[in-house]
Amino acid sequence: MSSLTVIGTGRVGSGVAFLAAAMHLVDELVLHDILTPRLTAEVLDLQDTGTEVVITTDTRQIRETDIVVFAAGTPRNPGIRSRADLFDVNLQAVKSCRSLLKGFEGILITVTNPMDANNYILQRATGLDRGRCIGFGGQLDSARFARVLRSAGIMDQAWVLGEHGAHQVPIFSRMPQYADGMRREECLASLRMASMKVIKGKEGTVFGPAAHIVNLIRAVLEDRREVLPCSCVLEGEYGIDGCSIGVPARIGREGIIGIEEWDLDPWEREKFDEAGESIKDLCRREHG
């Protein structure tokens, strides 16, 4: 028996709930949203699929679930330039999540932007072991990077580390087909705008995030122990602590089983350190 909680049933949250049920990944769903009409509608819509998954809105069940996906808060829209701009508006949603997670001992997946800072704040606020707090974003960024590479005829595996935001770090040094500095900067600029093309066209990203979040859920529930780009709370890895940042992490039933420390070239290292400082600055604002 496996169970999943989704806190925040907006586009991405409801998409995750639907996919998890449709793919028979879970036996029980706990859904929560402060907007009661939306929550009721999502439950009814899911039940209308004929799913056999048990669906409840009883928040007392949250602490018993295997995985919690935190997707509550305000999403990006065409008027919001960066994910970091959502910090203040979404901080209240993050703080309200702490009481819902009292006694929870499963795996927490943070989606709400700015994801890296929120994952760090939630880990500290809940007292969960850092290995049980996984920030989502790197898989989606890596998929976008792969699309850029394919358009250039490069079929190598794509990895994006660093911040899920403006300070993301596409990794070139692990690819046989090396790219020079100018192409790297052009690629990075393209990646920074990738989500806005979707947001401007349909007011929000849905399919991409939901699919990759469910893949992350699957890696946990099926104990796949595969390496995925995830935001992890670091304690000295890569010479960084005091924040959560995207790194290659081995994911399994216990959450983050291990963090791989790759050798980054000078360009990647500089960008990665800039990402760390940017995330730390956001984290400090929690008490500011």
Backbone as numpy.savetxt, mean C-alpha at the origin, in Angstrom:
# Nx Ny Nz CAx CAy CAz Cx Cy Cz
-10.01 -21.62 7.54 -10.85 -20.42 7.54 -9.97 -19.18 7.54
-10.24 -18.25 6.63 -9.48 -17.01 6.57 -10.44 -15.83 6.56
-10.00 -14.72 7.14 -10.88 -13.57 7.27 -10.14 -12.29 6.96
-10.89 -11.32 6.45 -10.33 -10.05 6.01 -11.22 -8.91 6.46
-10.61 -7.87 6.99 -11.31 -6.63 7.30 -10.88 -5.57 6.31
-11.84 -4.81 5.81 -11.54 -3.64 4.98 -12.12 -2.42 5.68
-11.25 -1.52 6.11 -11.68 -0.28 6.75 -11.61 0.81 5.69
-12.78 1.31 5.32 -12.88 2.29 4.24 -13.36 1.61 2.98
-14.64 1.74 2.68 -15.22 1.03 1.53 -15.48 1.96 0.35
-14.49 2.81 0.08 -14.56 3.63 -1.12 -14.25 2.78 -2.33
-13.78 3.40 -3.41 -13.55 2.65 -4.64 -12.54 1.52 -4.46
-11.40 1.85 -3.87 -10.36 0.84 -3.72 -10.75 -0.20 -2.68
-11.23 0.25 -1.53 -11.62 -0.69 -0.48 -12.68 -1.66 -0.92
-13.72 -1.16 -1.58 -14.79 -2.06 -2.05 -14.28 -2.97 -3.15
-13.36 -2.45 -3.98 -12.78 -3.29 -5.02 -12.00 -4.45 -4.44
-11.26 -4.18 -3.37 -10.51 -5.24 -2.68 -11.47 -6.28 -2.09
-12.53 -5.80 -1.44 -13.50 -6.72 -0.85 -14.13 -7.62 -1.91
-14.49 -7.02 -3.03 -15.11 -7.80 -4.11 -14.16 -8.84 -4.67
-12.92 -8.43 -4.98 -11.96 -9.37 -5.55 -11.63 -10.50 -4.59
-11.45 -10.17 -3.32 -11.13 -11.20 -2.33 -12.24 -12.22 -2.22
-13.49 -11.74 -2.30 -14.63 -12.66 -2.25 -14.76 -13.45 -3.55
-14.64 -12.77 -4.68 -14.81 -13.43 -5.97 -13.74 -14.47 -6.23
-12.53 -14.24 -5.70 -11.42 -15.18 -5.90 -11.37 -16.25 -4.81
-12.37 -16.22 -3.91 -12.48 -17.21 -2.83 -11.23 -17.23 -1.95
-10.65 -16.06 -1.72 -9.48 -15.97 -0.86 -9.84 -15.99 0.61
-11.04 -15.53 0.93 -11.44 -15.44 2.34 -12.81 -16.08 2.54
-13.06 -16.45 3.78 -14.35 -17.02 4.15 -15.24 -16.00 4.84
-14.61 -14.96 5.38 -15.36 -13.94 6.09 -14.81 -12.56 5.79
-15.70 -11.60 5.59 -15.35 -10.20 5.36 -15.96 -9.34 6.46
-15.15 -8.47 7.04 -15.65 -7.45 7.94 -15.44 -6.11 7.25
-16.52 -5.37 7.04 -16.43 -4.08 6.36 -16.80 -2.96 7.31
-16.06 -1.86 7.20 -16.34 -0.71 8.04 -16.13 0.58 7.27
-17.06 1.51 7.46 -16.95 2.84 6.87 -17.79 3.78 7.73
-17.32 5.02 7.89 -18.09 5.97 8.70 -19.34 6.44 7.97
-19.38 6.24 6.65 -20.57 6.61 5.87 -21.49 5.39 5.82
-22.47 5.38 6.70 -23.35 4.21 6.84 -24.10 3.86 5.57
-24.68 4.81 4.83 -25.38 4.44 3.60 -24.47 3.74 2.60
-23.25 4.22 2.46 -22.31 3.57 1.54 -21.99 2.16 2.03
-21.73 2.02 3.32 -21.40 0.71 3.89 -22.52 -0.28 3.65
-23.75 0.14 3.91 -24.91 -0.73 3.69 -25.03 -1.13 2.23
-24.82 -0.16 1.35 -24.92 -0.43 -0.08 -23.86 -1.41 -0.54
-22.62 -1.27 -0.04 -21.54 -2.17 -0.44 -21.83 -3.60 0.03
-22.36 -3.74 1.23 -22.69 -5.07 1.73 -23.77 -5.72 0.86
-24.81 -4.97 0.56 -25.89 -5.49 -0.27 -25.39 -5.86 -1.67
-24.55 -4.99 -2.23 -24.02 -5.24 -3.57 -23.17 -6.51 -3.60
-22.37 -6.71 -2.57 -21.57 -7.92 -2.49 -22.44 -9.15 -2.30
-23.45 -9.03 -1.48 -24.36 -10.17 -1.27 -25.11 -10.53 -2.55
-25.38 -9.52 -3.38 -26.09 -9.76 -4.63 -25.26 -10.53 -5.65
-23.96 -10.66 -5.40 -23.13 -11.49 -6.30 -23.38 -12.97 -6.07
-24.06 -13.29 -4.97 -24.29 -14.70 -4.64 -23.13 -15.32 -3.90
-22.21 -14.49 -3.43 -21.04 -15.02 -2.72 -21.44 -15.77 -1.46
-20.67 -16.79 -1.15 -20.89 -17.55 0.08 -20.07 -17.00 1.23
-19.29 -15.96 0.96 -18.49 -15.35 2.01 -19.41 -14.68 3.03
-19.14 -14.91 4.30 -19.91 -14.27 5.36 -19.46 -12.82 5.47
-20.42 -11.90 5.43 -20.10 -10.47 5.46 -20.74 -9.85 6.70
-19.94 -9.12 7.47 -20.46 -8.46 8.66 -19.92 -7.04 8.75
-20.62 -6.19 9.48 -20.15 -4.82 9.74 -19.90 -4.64 11.24
-19.85 -5.72 11.96 -19.62 -5.69 13.40 -18.13 -5.42 13.68
-17.81 -4.22 14.12 -16.41 -3.84 14.32 -15.73 -4.66 15.42
-16.52 -5.31 16.28 -15.92 -6.15 17.32 -15.22 -7.36 16.73
-15.55 -7.69 15.48 -14.94 -8.84 14.82 -13.58 -8.51 14.20
-13.26 -7.21 14.12 -12.02 -6.81 13.44 -10.80 -7.46 14.08
-10.74 -7.44 15.41 -9.55 -7.95 16.10 -9.31 -9.44 15.86
-10.34 -10.14 15.39 -10.21 -11.58 15.17 -9.79 -11.93 13.74
-9.78 -10.95 12.84 -9.49 -11.26 11.45 -8.00 -11.46 11.20
-7.68 -12.15 10.12 -6.29 -12.43 9.78 -5.58 -11.19 9.23
-6.30 -10.43 8.41 -5.70 -9.27 7.75 -6.67 -8.09 7.82
-6.12 -6.91 8.07 -6.89 -5.67 7.99 -6.28 -4.81 6.89
-7.11 -4.37 5.97 -6.69 -3.42 4.95 -7.25 -2.06 5.35
-6.35 -1.12 5.62 -6.77 0.23 6.01 -6.77 1.12 4.78
-7.96 1.43 4.29 -8.11 2.22 3.07 -9.04 3.41 3.28
-9.22 3.82 4.53 -10.13 4.92 4.84 -9.48 6.27 4.56
-10.31 7.28 4.39 -9.80 8.63 4.21 -10.11 9.21 2.85
-9.58 10.37 2.60 -9.81 11.08 1.34 -8.82 10.60 0.28
-9.31 10.18 -0.89 -8.41 9.75 -1.96 -7.90 10.94 -2.75
-6.93 10.68 -3.60 -6.46 11.75 -4.50 -7.52 12.07 -5.53
-7.54 13.33 -5.93 -8.39 13.77 -7.03 -7.57 14.74 -7.88
-8.10 15.18 -9.02 -7.31 16.06 -9.89 -6.81 17.33 -9.22
-7.44 17.76 -8.13 -7.03 18.97 -7.45 -5.93 18.78 -6.42
-5.58 17.52 -6.15 -4.55 17.22 -5.16 -3.27 16.83 -5.89
-2.23 17.65 -5.75 -1.02 17.48 -6.54 -0.22 16.25 -6.15
-0.13 15.95 -4.87 0.68 14.82 -4.45 0.01 14.08 -3.30
0.44 12.86 -3.07 -0.10 12.06 -1.97 0.24 12.70 -0.63
1.40 13.34 -0.54 1.81 13.98 0.71 0.83 15.07 1.13
0.16 15.68 0.16 -0.80 16.75 0.47 -2.02 16.23 1.23
-2.17 14.91 1.29 -3.31 14.31 1.98 -3.01 14.03 3.45
-1.79 14.33 3.90 -1.40 13.94 5.25 -2.34 14.51 6.31
-2.52 15.81 6.32 -3.33 16.44 7.37 -4.78 16.00 7.32
-5.35 15.92 6.12 -6.77 15.58 6.00 -7.03 14.13 6.38
-6.05 13.25 6.17 -6.26 11.84 6.48 -5.74 11.41 7.84
-5.07 12.32 8.55 -4.53 11.96 9.85 -5.63 11.57 10.83
-6.78 12.23 10.75 -7.88 11.90 11.66 -8.39 10.49 11.41
-8.45 10.10 10.15 -8.87 8.73 9.84 -7.87 7.72 10.39
-6.59 8.06 10.30 -5.55 7.17 10.84 -5.69 7.05 12.35
-5.91 8.17 13.03 -6.03 8.14 14.48 -7.27 7.36 14.92
-8.36 7.48 14.16 -9.58 6.76 14.53 -9.42 5.26 14.37
-8.48 4.87 13.53 -8.26 3.45 13.27 -7.64 2.75 14.48
-6.96 3.51 15.32 -6.26 2.90 16.45 -7.21 2.15 17.38
-8.37 2.74 17.67 -9.32 2.07 18.56 -9.91 0.83 17.92
-10.08 0.86 16.59 -10.63 -0.31 15.90 -9.67 -1.48 15.92
-8.38 -1.18 16.04 -7.36 -2.22 16.00 -6.91 -2.66 17.39
-7.60 -2.24 18.42 -7.24 -2.64 19.78 -7.40 -4.16 19.92
-6.32 -4.83 20.29 -6.35 -6.28 20.45 -6.09 -7.05 19.18
-5.91 -6.35 18.05 -5.68 -7.02 16.77 -4.25 -7.58 16.74
-4.12 -8.82 16.28 -2.81 -9.47 16.24 -2.48 -10.03 14.86
-3.23 -9.61 13.86 -3.00 -10.12 12.51 -2.06 -9.24 11.72
-2.27 -9.19 10.41 -1.42 -8.41 9.50 -2.19 -7.16 9.06
-1.54 -6.01 9.20 -2.14 -4.74 8.79 -1.52 -4.30 7.47
-2.37 -4.03 6.49 -1.92 -3.50 5.20 -2.43 -2.07 5.08
-1.51 -1.12 5.03 -1.88 0.29 4.95 -1.93 0.74 3.50
-3.05 1.34 3.12 -3.25 1.83 1.75 -3.43 3.34 1.73
-4.06 3.89 2.75 -4.40 5.31 2.80 -3.17 6.19 2.64
-3.25 7.16 1.74 -2.13 8.07 1.48 -2.10 9.26 2.43
-0.88 9.77 2.68 0.41 9.28 2.22 0.77 7.98 2.94
0.82 6.91 2.18 0.87 5.56 2.74 2.07 5.31 3.64
3.28 5.71 3.22 4.47 5.39 3.99 4.39 5.99 5.40
4.06 7.27 5.48 3.95 7.93 6.77 2.84 7.31 7.61
1.72 7.01 6.97 0.60 6.42 7.71 0.92 5.03 8.22
1.68 4.26 7.46 2.05 2.93 7.92 2.93 3.02 9.16
3.86 3.96 9.15 4.74 4.16 10.31 3.94 4.62 11.53
3.04 5.58 11.34 2.24 6.11 12.44 1.35 5.03 13.03
0.73 4.22 12.16 -0.14 3.14 12.64 0.65 2.08 13.40
1.84 1.77 12.93 2.66 0.76 13.62 2.99 1.23 15.03
3.36 2.48 15.16 3.70 3.02 16.47 2.45 3.15 17.35
1.34 3.55 16.76 0.12 3.79 17.54 -0.52 2.49 18.04
-0.42 1.45 17.24 -1.06 0.17 17.61 -0.15 -0.73 18.42
1.16 -0.49 18.34 2.08 -1.37 19.04 2.31 -2.70 18.36
1.78 -2.85 17.14 1.99 -4.08 16.39 3.48 -4.24 16.06
3.94 -5.47 16.04 5.30 -5.73 15.59 5.47 -5.17 14.19
6.61 -4.58 13.92 6.81 -3.92 12.62 6.67 -4.90 11.46
6.92 -6.15 11.70 6.77 -7.15 10.65 5.33 -7.43 10.27
4.40 -6.95 11.09 2.97 -7.16 10.81 2.32 -5.94 10.16
3.12 -4.91 9.87 2.59 -3.69 9.25 3.21 -3.52 7.87
2.42 -3.73 6.85 2.90 -3.69 5.47 2.23 -2.52 4.75
3.05 -1.67 4.17 2.51 -0.56 3.39 2.40 -0.93 1.92
1.25 -0.66 1.34 1.02 -0.99 -0.08 1.30 0.20 -0.97
1.94 -0.05 -2.11 2.17 0.99 -3.10 3.25 0.60 -4.09
4.28 -0.07 -3.60 5.40 -0.43 -4.46 5.04 -1.36 -5.60
4.10 -2.26 -5.36 3.68 -3.17 -6.43 3.04 -2.40 -7.58
2.20 -1.44 -7.22 1.52 -0.63 -8.23 2.51 0.23 -8.98
3.43 0.88 -8.25 4.45 1.70 -8.89 5.32 0.86 -9.81
5.65 -0.36 -9.39 6.49 -1.24 -10.20 5.77 -1.67 -11.47
4.46 -1.89 -11.37 3.68 -2.25 -12.56 3.68 -1.09 -13.56
3.60 0.12 -13.06 3.65 1.29 -13.94 5.03 1.44 -14.57
6.06 1.15 -13.80 7.42 1.19 -14.31 7.60 0.14 -15.41
7.03 -1.04 -15.20 7.13 -2.11 -16.20 6.48 -1.67 -17.51
5.37 -0.93 -17.40 4.69 -0.45 -18.60 5.57 0.54 -19.36
6.27 1.42 -18.63 7.18 2.37 -19.25 8.33 1.64 -19.93
8.87 0.63 -19.25 9.98 -0.12 -19.82 9.57 -0.89 -21.07
8.38 -1.47 -21.04 7.91 -2.23 -22.21 7.77 -1.32 -23.43
7.34 -0.09 -23.19 7.19 0.85 -24.32 8.54 1.17 -24.95
9.63 0.95 -24.18 10.98 1.18 -24.69 11.63 -0.13 -25.15
10.83 -1.20 -25.16 11.34 -2.49 -25.60 12.18 -3.22 -24.57
12.08 -2.81 -23.29 12.82 -3.46 -22.21 11.87 -4.35 -21.42
12.18 -5.64 -21.35 11.26 -6.60 -20.74 11.74 -7.11 -19.38
12.75 -6.47 -18.80 13.25 -6.90 -17.49 12.20 -6.66 -16.40
12.36 -7.37 -15.28 11.45 -7.16 -14.16 11.64 -5.77 -13.60
10.54 -5.10 -13.32 10.59 -3.71 -12.84 10.42 -3.66 -11.33
11.24 -2.83 -10.70 11.15 -2.62 -9.26 11.16 -1.12 -8.97
10.24 -0.70 -8.12 10.24 0.67 -7.62 10.26 0.61 -6.10
11.25 1.25 -5.50 11.38 1.31 -4.05 11.17 2.76 -3.60
11.52 3.06 -2.36 11.40 4.42 -1.87 9.98 4.78 -1.46
9.63 6.02 -1.68 8.31 6.52 -1.29 7.26 6.15 -2.33
6.05 5.87 -1.87 4.92 5.74 -2.78 4.40 7.16 -3.00
5.09 7.87 -3.89 4.79 9.28 -4.10 5.84 9.90 -5.00
6.08 11.18 -4.83 7.02 11.90 -5.70 8.44 11.38 -5.57
8.79 10.82 -4.42 10.15 10.35 -4.18 10.28 8.84 -4.38
9.58 8.33 -5.35 9.73 6.91 -5.67 11.07 6.70 -6.38
11.59 5.48 -6.27 12.92 5.19 -6.80 12.88 3.99 -7.75
12.78 4.23 -9.06 12.85 3.12 -10.01 14.27 2.54 -10.00
14.36 1.23 -9.95 15.66 0.57 -9.86 16.13 0.13 -11.25
17.22 0.73 -11.69 17.80 0.42 -13.00 19.00 -0.52 -12.90
19.69 -0.48 -11.76 20.97 -1.19 -11.66 20.84 -2.70 -11.68
19.64 -3.23 -11.47 19.45 -4.68 -11.50 19.02 -5.18 -12.88
18.98 -4.26 -13.86 18.59 -4.63 -15.21 19.82 -4.72 -16.10
19.91 -5.76 -16.92 21.03 -5.87 -17.87 21.09 -4.69 -18.83
19.93 -4.19 -19.24 19.89 -3.06 -20.17 19.94 -1.77 -19.36
21.13 -1.29 -19.14 21.34 -0.12 -18.28 20.83 1.15 -18.95
20.33 2.08 -18.15 19.86 3.37 -18.68 20.73 4.48 -18.12
21.05 5.48 -18.93 21.89 6.57 -18.44 21.08 7.55 -17.59
21.76 8.50 -16.99 21.11 9.41 -16.06 19.97 10.20 -16.65
20.13 10.68 -17.88 19.09 11.48 -18.49 17.81 10.66 -18.68
17.95 9.43 -19.17 16.77 8.59 -19.35 16.13 8.25 -18.02
16.93 8.13 -16.99 16.39 7.84 -15.67 15.50 8.98 -15.19
15.97 10.20 -15.32 15.19 11.34 -14.86 13.89 11.48 -15.66
13.97 11.21 -16.95 12.77 11.27 -17.78 11.77 10.20 -17.35
12.29 9.02 -17.06 11.44 7.92 -16.63 10.79 8.25 -15.29
11.58 8.79 -14.36 11.05 9.15 -13.05 9.96 10.20 -13.16
10.17 11.18 -14.02 9.15 12.22 -14.21 7.86 11.61 -14.74
7.98 10.64 -15.64 6.81 9.97 -16.19 6.07 9.17 -15.12
6.83 8.49 -14.25 6.22 7.69 -13.19 5.48 8.56 -12.18
6.03 9.73 -11.91 5.39 10.62 -10.95 4.01 11.08 -11.41
3.81 11.11 -12.73 2.53 11.57 -13.28 1.61 10.43 -13.70
2.07 9.18 -13.53 1.32 8.04 -14.06 -0.09 7.94 -13.48
-0.24 8.11 -12.17 -1.56 7.96 -11.57 -2.50 9.09 -11.95
-1.95 10.29 -12.18 -2.81 11.43 -12.50 -3.52 11.26 -13.83
-2.92 10.53 -14.74 -3.60 10.28 -16.01 -4.90 9.51 -15.79
-4.85 8.58 -14.85 -6.06 7.81 -14.52 -7.03 8.66 -13.72
-6.49 9.39 -12.73 -7.34 10.19 -11.85 -8.10 11.26 -12.63
-7.42 11.91 -13.56 -8.08 12.94 -14.37 -9.13 12.35 -15.30
-8.89 11.14 -15.75 -9.83 10.53 -16.68 -11.05 9.92 -16.05
-10.88 9.34 -14.83 -12.01 8.65 -14.19 -12.14 8.97 -12.71
-11.46 10.02 -12.26 -11.58 10.57 -10.91 -10.97 9.70 -9.82
-10.26 8.66 -10.19 -9.60 7.85 -9.17 -9.10 6.54 -9.73
-8.04 6.01 -9.14 -7.53 4.70 -9.54 -8.28 3.62 -8.78
-8.59 2.52 -9.45 -9.37 1.46 -8.83 -8.79 0.08 -9.14
-8.80 -0.29 -10.41 -8.44 -1.66 -10.79 -7.00 -2.00 -10.40
-6.07 -1.12 -10.74 -4.67 -1.39 -10.44 -4.42 -1.59 -8.96
-4.77 -0.60 -8.12 -4.55 -0.78 -6.68 -5.25 -2.02 -6.13
-6.52 -2.22 -6.46 -7.27 -3.36 -5.91 -6.62 -4.69 -6.27
-6.21 -4.83 -7.53 -5.61 -6.09 -7.97 -4.31 -6.38 -7.23
-3.47 -5.36 -7.06 -2.18 -5.58 -6.40 -2.33 -5.76 -4.88
-3.30 -5.09 -4.29 -3.57 -5.29 -2.86 -4.01 -6.73 -2.62
-4.89 -7.23 -3.47 -5.35 -8.61 -3.33 -4.20 -9.59 -3.54
-3.28 -9.26 -4.45 -2.10 -10.11 -4.63 -1.26 -10.14 -3.35
-1.17 -9.01 -2.66 -0.45 -8.95 -1.40 -1.16 -9.77 -0.33
-2.48 -9.67 -0.29 -3.28 -10.47 0.65 -3.05 -11.95 0.39
-3.03 -12.31 -0.87 -2.82 -13.70 -1.27 -1.44 -14.19 -0.81
-0.43 -13.34 -0.95 0.92 -13.72 -0.53 0.97 -14.04 0.95
0.17 -13.30 1.74 0.11 -13.55 3.18 -0.67 -14.82 3.48
-1.89 -14.91 2.99 -2.76 -16.03 3.32 -2.21 -17.37 2.84
-1.54 -17.35 1.68 -1.01 -18.59 1.12 0.46 -18.81 1.49
0.98 -17.95 2.36 2.36 -18.07 2.84 3.32 -18.25 1.67
3.21 -17.39 0.69 3.99 -17.55 -0.54 5.48 -17.25 -0.36
5.81 -16.43 0.60 7.21 -16.10 0.88 7.94 -15.54 -0.34
7.22 -14.76 -1.13 7.82 -14.14 -2.30 8.26 -12.72 -1.97
9.23 -12.24 -2.72 9.75 -10.89 -2.49 8.91 -9.89 -3.28
8.38 -8.91 -2.57 7.54 -7.88 -3.18 8.02 -6.51 -2.70
7.85 -5.47 -3.51 8.19 -4.13 -3.06 7.08 -3.60 -2.12
7.41 -3.48 -0.86 6.43 -3.06 0.15 7.06 -2.01 1.06
6.23 -1.19 1.67 6.72 -0.22 2.63 6.83 -0.89 3.99
8.04 -0.85 4.55 8.32 -1.50 5.83 8.90 -0.49 6.80
8.60 -0.65 8.08 9.21 0.18 9.11 10.64 -0.30 9.31
11.60 0.56 9.02 13.00 0.17 9.08 13.61 0.49 10.44
14.53 -0.36 10.85 15.30 -0.16 12.07 16.77 -0.38 11.75
17.28 0.44 10.85 18.68 0.38 10.48 18.95 -0.21 9.11
17.99 -0.95 8.54 18.18 -1.45 7.19 18.34 -0.27 6.23
19.24 -0.42 5.28 19.56 0.64 4.33 20.05 1.91 5.03
20.49 1.76 6.29 20.99 2.90 7.04 19.90 3.88 7.45
18.65 3.40 7.50 17.50 4.29 7.78 16.69 3.74 8.94
16.20 4.64 9.79 15.20 4.27 10.77 14.28 5.48 10.97
13.23 5.29 11.74 12.31 6.38 12.00 11.30 6.64 10.91
11.09 5.66 10.03 10.05 5.80 9.00 9.76 4.45 8.36
8.72 4.42 7.56 8.38 3.26 6.75 8.64 3.66 5.30
9.30 2.78 4.56 9.71 3.12 3.20 9.73 1.86 2.34
9.53 2.03 1.05 9.46 0.89 0.14 10.79 0.19 -0.05
10.81 -1.10 0.25 12.00 -1.94 0.10 11.55 -3.32 -0.40
12.48 -4.14 -0.89 12.11 -5.51 -1.26 11.94 -6.36 0.00
10.75 -6.88 0.21 10.45 -7.63 1.42 9.86 -8.99 1.08
10.27 -9.99 1.83 9.72 -11.34 1.65 8.45 -11.45 2.49
7.35 -11.76 1.82 6.03 -11.72 2.45 5.45 -13.13 2.59
4.97 -13.43 3.79 4.35 -14.72 4.04 3.29 -14.61 5.12
2.95 -15.73 5.70 1.86 -15.79 6.66 2.07 -14.86 7.86
3.33 -14.69 8.26 3.62 -13.84 9.42 3.82 -12.38 9.04
3.57 -12.07 7.77 3.76 -10.69 7.31 5.11 -10.53 6.64
5.91 -9.60 7.14 7.24 -9.35 6.58 8.22 -10.33 7.22
8.60 -11.34 6.47 9.50 -12.36 6.99 10.94 -11.84 6.99
11.27 -11.05 6.01 12.62 -10.50 5.94 12.70 -9.37 4.94
13.68 -8.50 5.11 13.93 -7.39 4.21 15.25 -7.63 3.49
15.21 -7.59 2.17 16.44 -7.76 1.40 17.12 -6.39 1.22
18.40 -6.35 1.52 19.15 -5.10 1.37 19.98 -5.17 0.09
19.46 -4.55 -0.95 20.13 -4.55 -2.24 21.20 -3.46 -2.29
22.21 -3.71 -3.11 23.21 -2.68 -3.37 22.64 -1.71 -4.40
22.46 -0.48 -4.00 21.94 0.55 -4.88 23.10 1.34 -5.47
22.96 1.74 -6.74 24.03 2.55 -7.32 23.89 4.00 -6.81
24.85 4.87 -7.08 24.83 6.23 -6.50 23.55 7.01 -6.78
23.03 6.92 -8.00 21.79 7.65 -8.33 20.63 7.12 -7.50
20.50 5.81 -7.43 19.41 5.18 -6.67 19.54 5.49 -5.19
20.77 5.42 -4.68 21.02 5.68 -3.26 20.64 7.11 -2.89
20.99 8.05 -3.75 20.65 9.46 -3.50 19.14 9.65 -3.46
18.45 9.06 -4.43 16.99 9.18 -4.48 16.34 8.49 -3.28
16.89 7.34 -2.90 16.34 6.59 -1.77 16.48 7.39 -0.47
17.63 7.99 -0.26 17.84 8.80 0.94 16.92 10.01 0.95
16.71 10.62 -0.22 15.78 11.75 -0.31 14.36 11.30 0.06
14.00 10.10 -0.36 12.68 9.55 -0.02 12.55 9.39 1.49
13.59 8.84 2.10 13.56 8.64 3.54 13.38 9.95 4.30
14.10 10.97 3.90 13.99 12.28 4.56 12.60 12.88 4.37
12.06 12.72 3.17 10.72 13.26 2.89 9.67 12.58 3.78
9.75 11.27 3.91 8.79 10.54 4.73 8.96 10.90 6.20
10.20 11.00 6.66 10.45 11.38 8.05 9.85 12.74 8.37
9.97 13.68 7.43 9.40 15.01 7.63 7.90 14.94 7.85
7.22 14.08 7.08 5.78 13.90 7.26 5.46 13.29 8.62
6.24 12.27 8.98 5.99 11.59 10.25 6.13 12.55 11.43
7.08 13.46 11.35 7.28 14.43 12.44 6.10 15.37 12.57
5.35 15.56 11.50 4.20 16.48 11.54 3.03 15.93 12.34
3.07 14.64 12.65 1.97 14.06 13.42 1.79 14.78 14.74
2.89 15.16 15.39 2.83 15.83 16.67 3.05 17.34 16.55
3.22 17.79 15.28 3.52 19.20 15.09 2.32 20.10 15.18
